[in-house]
Amino acid sequence: MEIIIYDHQIFAVNRNKAENFSDSLVYKAKDSLHQIDFEECAKNFKDTHSTNNRCIGERNIEKGYILLYTNGLQTKIVFRKAFVFPFQNYLLHGTRRERFLKLQKLLSQTKYTTYDLT
């Protein structure tokens, strides 16, 4: 079982900014912001797979999701097939593939990685 959020709910990917000392992903659900700490995800991934301590989850571009190893239930970011227009005030926009690649690029700009399942 896992928590499912959709790519249009992603509000920001923090990359160790001065006001926020941890690399994290912020998403909006039920009119409030929630934060996923990448350091915790990396620890959980390492505990599960006994491997790279910089990996925070798994990704599959063909199935359109990124699975983050959050505490308790894992969090799955699902990319819907519908086109997202840039004027809609979302962090990610474009086709499903473009949104996936943009989030992957934002994650790669942190010190963390995701494991490719494709």
Secondary structure, 3 states (H helix, E strand, C coil): CEEEEEHHHEEEEECCCCCCCCCEEEEEECCEEEEEEHHHHHHHHHHHHCCCCCEEEEEECCCCEEEECCCCCEEEEECCCCCECHHHCCCCCECHHHHHHHHHHHHHCCCCEEEECC
